[in-house]
């Protein structure tokens, strides 16, 4: 649980991380994470810097993982962010 100010500070830290990873406005970052607070912080951070996110379903198998509407709408992801707990 975060206060608004704590959440803002964490979003800005994640935004800085995305910038350091080379994400720029208009880019797509693929997120392969389980549902969590950190997942939402990354979504907000990407939005904060003008990037979008492509959600990958961590519980699906094979080619069904990447949600087709994300790849069709947003294009090829520039980076891939995953949690160590998610199987590849």
Secondary structure, 3 states (H helix, E strand, C coil): CCCHHHHHHHHHHHHHHHHHCCCCCCCEEEEECCCCHHHHHHHHHHHHCCCEEEEECCCCCHHHCECHHHHHHHCCCCEEEECCCCCC
